[in-house]
Amino acid sequence: MIAVLVIVTTLIVVFFIIFQHRKNKLLLDKVKQQKLFEEAVSQTRVEIQEQTLKYIGQELHDNIGQLLSLASMQLGMLGVKIGADIKEPYIETQKIIKESLGEVRALSKSLNTEVIQNRGFMESIAYELKRLNKLKLIKADLMVTGEVRTFENSKDSIILFRILQEFISNTVKHSKASQLTITLDYQPALLQMKASDNGVGFLMDAVTERSGLLNMKSRAALVESDFELISSPDQGTVLSISYPITKRASKALELL
């Protein structure tokens, strides 16, 4: 009887262990599948957004740009017929049209994924800040430290650029800031990115559901980056991203 009880108890214990193991495996598989599904959804959303931005950029360049070019040409032809009394406002109007044309072309490039890839990550950020300074929308600075490294996966560079572009856009539109600073710190295994402004700031609890913040968070998760946004009223806003540049480079090479 004792032997039978020992055997039965052992079988029950073994069965329980096997059951728990299979249960845990199923739960882990479910979590893994859910994570893969969410990543696929986020990736698809990003790709759709990129296609939309590319389309808008092309429309700006091809349609609005051409209309402004035509307006500039026609205004130039009218220049020989105007009197001295309106010469000054005519020159000012011509200048505004040319500046608008330049801005439309610059904006179309900043929306086009292929242009950003060809220009490079750091150069694209510098170009964006140069555009802001030229328009005198805000004083924008870029600081780079460490040994600059290129991205093995160009999609990662686009995603990170879009996060910073979102921050820049929100700063210009909402922060009332006079200064914007972006810092890129290239470390052996990480790229530490920081964007900060001296604007009015905001209460973090009041924007937890704002699409812009959620969009930046989801993009950072796609490239396995730590994301942090800190702000408070009258204290400005600081965005910090820690991108595992070495780890992501290794993954990109594995896929080749």
C-alpha positions as CSV (number, residue, x, y, z in Angstrom):
1,M,0.0,0.0,0.0
2,I,2.8,2.4,0.9
3,A,4.5,1.7,-2.5
4,V,1.2,2.2,-4.3
5,L,0.7,5.5,-2.5
6,V,4.2,6.6,-3.3
7,I,3.7,5.8,-7.0
8,V,0.3,7.5,-7.1
9,T,1.7,10.6,-5.3
10,T,4.7,10.7,-7.6
11,L,2.5,10.4,-10.7
12,I,0.3,13.2,-9.4
13,V,3.3,15.4,-8.7
14,V,4.8,14.6,-12.1
15,F,1.4,15.3,-13.8
16,F,1.0,18.6,-11.9
17,I,4.6,19.7,-12.9
18,I,3.9,18.8,-16.6
19,F,0.6,20.5,-16.5
20,Q,2.1,23.7,-15.0
21,H,4.9,23.6,-17.5
22,R,2.6,23.4,-20.4
23,K,0.3,26.0,-18.9
24,N,3.3,28.4,-18.4
25,K,4.5,27.7,-22.0
26,L,1.0,28.4,-23.4
27,L,0.9,31.7,-21.4
28,L,4.4,32.7,-22.6
29,D,3.5,31.8,-26.2
30,K,0.3,33.9,-25.8
31,V,2.2,36.9,-24.5
32,K,4.8,36.5,-27.2
33,Q,2.2,36.3,-29.9
34,Q,0.4,39.4,-28.5
35,K,3.6,41.3,-28.4
36,L,4.4,40.3,-32.0
37,F,0.9,41.3,-33.1
38,E,1.2,44.7,-31.4
39,E,4.6,45.3,-33.0
40,A,3.2,44.3,-36.4
41,V,0.3,46.7,-35.9
42,S,2.7,49.5,-34.8
43,Q,5.0,48.8,-37.7
44,T,2.1,48.9,-40.2
45,R,0.9,52.2,-38.7
46,V,4.3,53.7,-39.0
47,E,4.6,52.5,-42.6
48,I,1.2,54.0,-43.5
49,Q,2.2,57.3,-41.8
50,E,5.5,57.4,-43.8
51,Q,3.7,56.8,-47.1
52,T,1.2,59.5,-46.2
53,L,4.0,62.0,-45.3
54,K,5.9,61.1,-48.5
55,Y,2.7,61.7,-50.5
56,I,2.1,65.1,-48.8
57,G,5.7,66.0,-49.5
58,Q,5.4,65.2,-53.2
59,E,2.2,67.1,-53.4
60,L,3.8,70.1,-51.8
61,H,6.8,70.0,-54.2
62,D,4.9,69.2,-57.4
63,N,1.7,71.2,-57.0
64,I,2.2,74.0,-54.4
65,G,5.8,74.4,-55.4
66,Q,4.9,74.7,-59.1
67,L,2.2,77.3,-58.4
68,L,4.6,79.4,-56.4
69,S,7.2,79.1,-59.1
70,L,4.6,80.2,-61.7
71,A,3.6,83.1,-59.5
72,S,7.2,84.2,-59.1
73,M,7.8,84.1,-62.9
74,Q,4.6,86.1,-63.6
75,L,5.5,88.6,-61.0
76,G,9.0,88.9,-62.5
77,M,7.5,89.7,-65.9
78,L,5.2,92.3,-64.4
79,G,8.2,94.0,-62.8
80,V,9.0,96.0,-66.0
81,K,5.5,97.5,-66.1
82,I,5.1,98.8,-62.6
83,G,5.6,102.3,-61.5
84,A,8.1,103.7,-59.0
85,D,5.3,104.3,-56.5
86,I,4.7,100.6,-55.9
87,K,8.2,99.4,-56.6
88,E,9.0,98.8,-52.9
89,P,5.9,96.7,-52.1
90,Y,6.4,94.8,-55.4
91,I,10.0,93.8,-54.4
92,E,8.8,92.8,-50.9
93,T,6.0,90.6,-52.4
94,Q,8.5,89.0,-54.8
95,K,10.8,88.3,-51.8
96,I,8.0,86.7,-49.8
97,I,7.0,84.4,-52.7
98,K,10.6,83.3,-53.2
99,E,10.9,82.6,-49.4
100,S,7.6,80.7,-49.4
101,L,8.8,78.6,-52.4
102,G,12.0,77.8,-50.6
103,E,10.1,76.8,-47.4
104,V,7.7,74.6,-49.3
105,R,10.6,72.8,-51.0
106,A,12.4,72.4,-47.6
107,L,9.3,71.1,-46.0
108,S,8.6,68.6,-48.7
109,K,12.1,67.2,-48.3
110,S,11.7,66.9,-44.5
111,L,8.5,64.8,-45.2
112,N,10.1,62.5,-47.8
113,T,11.6,59.3,-46.3
114,E,13.9,58.8,-49.2
115,V,15.4,62.2,-48.9
116,I,16.0,61.7,-45.2
117,Q,17.7,58.3,-45.8
118,N,20.0,59.8,-48.5
119,R,20.8,62.8,-46.3
120,G,21.5,60.8,-43.2
121,F,20.1,61.0,-39.6
122,M,22.3,63.7,-38.1
123,E,22.3,65.8,-41.3
124,S,18.5,65.6,-41.4
125,I,18.2,66.9,-37.9
126,A,20.7,69.7,-38.6
127,Y,18.7,70.6,-41.7
128,E,15.5,70.7,-39.7
129,L,17.0,73.0,-37.1
130,K,18.6,75.2,-39.8
131,R,15.1,75.7,-41.3
132,L,13.7,76.8,-38.0
133,N,16.5,79.3,-37.5
134,K,16.1,80.6,-41.0
135,L,12.4,81.2,-40.4
136,K,13.2,82.7,-37.0
137,L,10.5,80.6,-35.4
138,I,12.9,79.7,-32.5
139,K,16.6,79.6,-31.7
140,A,17.6,75.9,-32.3
141,D,20.9,74.3,-31.6
142,L,22.3,70.8,-32.3
143,M,25.1,69.4,-30.1
144,V,26.9,66.2,-31.0
145,T,29.4,64.3,-28.7
146,G,31.2,61.0,-29.1
147,E,32.2,59.1,-32.2
148,V,29.4,59.4,-34.8
149,R,28.1,56.1,-36.1
150,T,25.9,55.3,-39.0
151,F,22.7,53.2,-38.7
152,E,22.9,49.7,-40.0
153,N,19.1,49.7,-40.2
154,S,17.9,52.9,-42.1
155,K,14.3,52.3,-40.9
156,D,15.5,52.9,-37.3
157,S,17.0,56.3,-38.3
158,I,13.7,57.3,-39.9
159,I,11.7,56.3,-36.8
160,L,14.1,58.2,-34.5
161,F,14.0,61.3,-36.7
162,R,10.2,61.3,-36.8
163,I,10.2,61.2,-32.9
164,L,12.4,64.3,-32.8
165,Q,10.5,65.9,-35.6
166,E,7.3,65.4,-33.6
167,F,8.9,67.0,-30.5
168,I,10.1,69.9,-32.6
169,S,6.7,70.5,-34.1
170,N,5.0,70.4,-30.7
171,T,7.6,72.9,-29.3
172,V,7.1,75.4,-32.2
173,K,3.3,75.1,-32.0
174,H,2.5,74.9,-28.3
175,S,5.5,75.6,-26.0
176,K,6.0,79.4,-26.7
177,A,9.7,78.6,-26.2
178,S,12.6,80.8,-27.4
179,Q,15.2,78.1,-27.3
180,L,15.3,74.5,-28.5
181,T,18.4,72.2,-28.0
182,I,18.9,68.7,-29.3
183,T,21.9,66.7,-28.1
184,L,23.2,63.5,-29.7
185,D,25.6,61.6,-27.5
186,Y,27.2,58.6,-29.2
187,Q,28.4,56.1,-26.7
188,P,30.0,52.6,-27.3
189,A,26.7,50.7,-27.2
190,L,24.1,53.5,-27.0
191,L,22.9,56.6,-28.7
192,Q,21.6,59.0,-26.1
193,M,19.3,61.6,-27.5
194,K,17.9,64.6,-25.7
195,A,15.6,67.3,-26.9
196,S,14.7,70.2,-24.6
197,D,12.9,73.6,-24.7
198,N,12.5,76.5,-22.3
199,G,8.8,76.8,-23.0
200,V,5.7,77.0,-20.8
201,G,5.6,73.2,-20.3
202,F,2.5,71.3,-19.3
203,L,1.0,68.9,-16.7
204,M,2.0,65.3,-17.7
205,D,-1.3,63.9,-16.4
206,A,-3.2,66.2,-18.8
207,V,-1.6,64.8,-22.0
208,T,-1.4,61.0,-21.3
209,E,-3.9,60.4,-24.1
210,R,-2.6,62.9,-26.5
211,S,-1.9,61.2,-29.9
212,G,1.4,62.9,-30.4
213,L,2.9,61.5,-27.2
214,L,1.5,58.0,-27.8
215,N,2.9,58.1,-31.3
216,M,6.4,59.0,-30.0
217,K,6.2,56.2,-27.4
218,S,5.1,53.6,-29.9
219,R,7.8,54.5,-32.3
220,A,10.5,54.3,-29.6
221,A,9.2,50.9,-28.6
222,L,9.6,49.7,-32.2
223,V,13.3,50.3,-32.1
224,E,13.7,48.9,-28.5
225,S,14.5,52.4,-27.1
226,D,13.9,53.7,-23.6
227,F,11.6,56.7,-23.9
228,E,11.0,59.5,-21.3
229,L,9.2,62.8,-21.6
230,I,9.3,65.2,-18.6
231,S,7.5,68.5,-18.3
232,S,5.9,70.8,-15.8
233,P,4.3,74.2,-16.0
234,D,6.8,77.0,-16.6
235,Q,9.7,74.5,-16.5
236,G,9.9,73.5,-20.2
237,T,9.9,70.0,-21.7
238,V,12.7,67.4,-21.9
239,L,12.6,64.3,-24.2
240,S,15.2,61.6,-23.6
241,I,15.7,58.5,-25.8
242,S,18.2,55.8,-25.2
243,Y,18.7,53.9,-28.5
244,P,20.7,50.6,-28.3
245,I,22.7,51.3,-31.4
246,T,25.1,48.3,-31.1
247,K,22.3,45.8,-30.4
248,R,20.1,47.1,-33.2
249,A,23.1,47.0,-35.6
250,S,23.7,43.3,-34.7
251,K,20.1,42.5,-35.4
252,A,20.2,44.3,-38.7
253,L,23.3,42.3,-39.8
254,E,21.6,39.0,-38.7
255,L,18.8,39.7,-41.2
256,L,21.1,40.1,-44.1
